[in-house]
Amino acid sequence: MDIGCGRGKIFGSLSRKLKLSNKPIGIDPVTHKDVDKSIEFINEDIFEFFKSNHNKYDLIMIKQTLHFFNKIKRKKLINICKEHLKKNGVLLIFSLITSNNEIPCFRIMKKKLKRGLKRDSIMIKDVSKMLKNNQIDEFKFKVSITKKRYIQMLKGRYISCLLNLSKIEIIKGIKEINETYPNNILFDDVLICIKFKN
Ligand SMILES: C[S@@+](CC[C@H](N)C(=O)[O-])C[C@H]1O[C@@H](n2cnc3c(N)ncnc32)[C@H](O)[C@@H]1O
């Protein structure tokens, strides 16, 4: 199960690669037109979903989604996930690395990202305390992206720190990116992963 699956591309691709007999489930309250066909997409808030669902899962993933919930809801969600894991089932929680983050930013975006990452580092510590004997890993993805494509992503507010910026701030920021970055942008996108086995 992928909580906050977005378009469900990660578990969709895993499902095809591993030839899974059951489609992985992806839950998200937002529907995208191009949701991956290899997952069973459920268009619902995760807490609503768990009100009527009592199944247990082999793997539950929460990738770059936990920070959307406040502290109380996060605690509740982690506990629900633990209850819904099979024996030896695994919970994976992915989040952006909180120090030395290389994500290409314009000034105001960087400020917001820094603030968000500070909150995330507290979140990671809290979650880590709740999941006894967890393992923490880092995954580094070498990203190579054209500036044109990256600007499209900025326009689409691809990362949480862009969500509350005004249209004018985004336009100004894109101008800044245009002036400061090369046509092909290279950076390391690093995720931290908390792994808990039941
Ligand atoms: C930053 S995106 C991450 C998407 C995907 N996991 C990935 O890493 O590409 C966060 C996702 O969490 C979803 N989300 C927000 N609130 C949620 C909720 N209450 N229940 C389930 N998903 C939620 C959003 O709709 C969004 O698709």
The ligand as an SDF file (V2000), in Angstrom:
LIG
                    3D

 27 29  0  0  0  0  0  0  0  0999 V2000
    4.4080   15.3890   -2.2390 C   0  0  0  0  0  0  0  0  0  0  0  0
    3.1470   14.3120   -2.7920 S   0  0  0  0  0  0  0  0  0  0  0  0
    4.0240   12.7710   -2.8430 C   0  0  0  0  0  0  0  0  0  0  0  0
    3.4670   11.8450   -3.8780 C   0  0  0  0  0  0  0  0  0  0  0  0
    4.2010   10.5090   -3.9950 C   0  0  0  0  0  0  0  0  0  0  0  0
    4.1810    9.7790   -2.7450 N   0  0  0  0  0  0  0  0  0  0  0  0
    5.6330   10.7110   -4.4480 C   0  0  0  0  0  0  0  0  0  0  0  0
    6.5530   10.6140   -3.6440 O   0  0  0  0  0  0  0  0  0  0  0  0
    5.8200   11.0020   -5.6400 O   0  0  0  0  0  0  0  0  0  0  0  0
    2.0960   14.1060   -1.3620 C   0  0  0  0  0  0  0  0  0  0  0  0
    0.8370   13.3490   -1.6620 C   0  0  0  0  0  0  0  0  0  0  0  0
    0.1140   13.1370   -0.4350 O   0  0  0  0  0  0  0  0  0  0  0  0
   -1.2560   13.2050   -0.7220 C   0  0  0  0  0  0  0  0  0  0  0  0
   -2.0620   13.4180    0.4860 N   0  0  0  0  0  0  0  0  0  0  0  0
   -2.2740   14.5890    1.1470 C   0  0  0  0  0  0  0  0  0  0  0  0
   -3.1380   14.4100    2.1580 N   0  0  0  0  0  0  0  0  0  0  0  0
   -3.4840   13.0830    2.1500 C   0  0  0  0  0  0  0  0  0  0  0  0
   -4.3770   12.2940    2.9330 C   0  0  0  0  0  0  0  0  0  0  0  0
   -5.0800   12.8400    3.9200 N   0  0  0  0  0  0  0  0  0  0  0  0
   -4.5030   10.9740    2.6390 N   0  0  0  0  0  0  0  0  0  0  0  0
   -3.7680   10.4310    1.6280 C   0  0  0  0  0  0  0  0  0  0  0  0
   -2.9270   11.1350    0.8530 N   0  0  0  0  0  0  0  0  0  0  0  0
   -2.7860   12.4490    1.1030 C   0  0  0  0  0  0  0  0  0  0  0  0
   -1.3280   14.3740   -1.7130 C   0  0  0  0  0  0  0  0  0  0  0  0
   -2.5210   14.4200   -2.4410 O   0  0  0  0  0  0  0  0  0  0  0  0
   -0.1090   14.0980   -2.5950 C   0  0  0  0  0  0  0  0  0  0  0  0
   -0.4100   13.2980   -3.7070 O   0  0  0  0  0  0  0  0  0  0  0  0
  1  2  1  0
  2  3  1  0
  2 10  1  0
  3  4  1  0
  4  5  1  0
  5  6  1  0
  5  7  1  0
  7  8  2  0
  7  9  1  0
 10 11  1  0
 11 12  1  0
 11 26  1  0
 12 13  1  0
 13 14  1  0
 13 24  1  0
 14 15  1  0
 14 23  1  0
 15 16  2  0
 16 17  1  0
 17 18  1  0
 17 23  2  0
 18 19  1  0
 18 20  2  0
 20 21  1  0
 21 22  2  0
 22 23  1  0
 24 25  1  0
 24 26  1  0
 26 27  1  0
M  CHG  2   2   1   9  -1
M  END
$$$$
